[in-house]
Amino acid sequence: MTSIDTWSPWVVIFFIGTPALLSVAGLAFSLYLTHRHLDAIKEALKNSRYIYIWGPSLGKRGVIWSLLEMSKITQMIIFPRSSLIIGELDPGDLEKFPPYLRRLLLIGMTMIFTSLAWMAVAALLIELR
C-alpha cells in the first residue's frame, strides 16, 4: 500500500475535502426536504403518534431542530422496526408512504453515511501514513 505522503497534493486535498462537501450537501438536502416536502410527509404520516404529537411544531423551531426532526422521520421510514415497536409509527402509514418521498429520504441518508464512511477511510489513511 502506498503512503498518502506520496500522493499529489491536489489529490490529497480532493480526497480529504470531498467528505466535508458531501456532508454539507447532505445537510442542505435535509433542509430542502424540511422546507419543500415536510407537508407531504406530515400528510402521509397523519395517523402516526409522532406526527400527532409533534406535527404542529415540525419545521418551525429553527434550523438545528429541523435537521433533527428530518433525521428522526428518516429513521422512522427507512428503519421502521423500532418505531413500530414503540408505537411512534402507524403500520398503515408505513405501507402507504409515497415511494418518491421514501426515495428522497434514502438519498439524504445515503449522502450523510457515504461522507461518514469516506471520512473514516481518510482518517485511517492519514493515521497510517
Sequence and secondary structure as in RCSB ss.txt:
>XXXX:A:sequence
MTSIDTWSPWVVIFFIGTPALLSVAGLAFSLYLTHRHLDAIKEALKNSRYIYIWGPSLGKRGVIWSLLEMSKITQ
MIIFPRSSLIIGELDPGDLEKFPPYLRRLLLIGMTMIFTSLAWMAVAALLIELR
>XXXX:A:secstr
   GGGS HHHHHHHHHHHHHHHHHHHHHHHHHHHHTHHHHHHHTTTSHHHHHHGGGTT S HHHHHHHHHHHHH
HHHS HHHHHHTSS HHHHHHS HHHHHHHHHHHHHHHHHHHHHHHHHHHHHT 
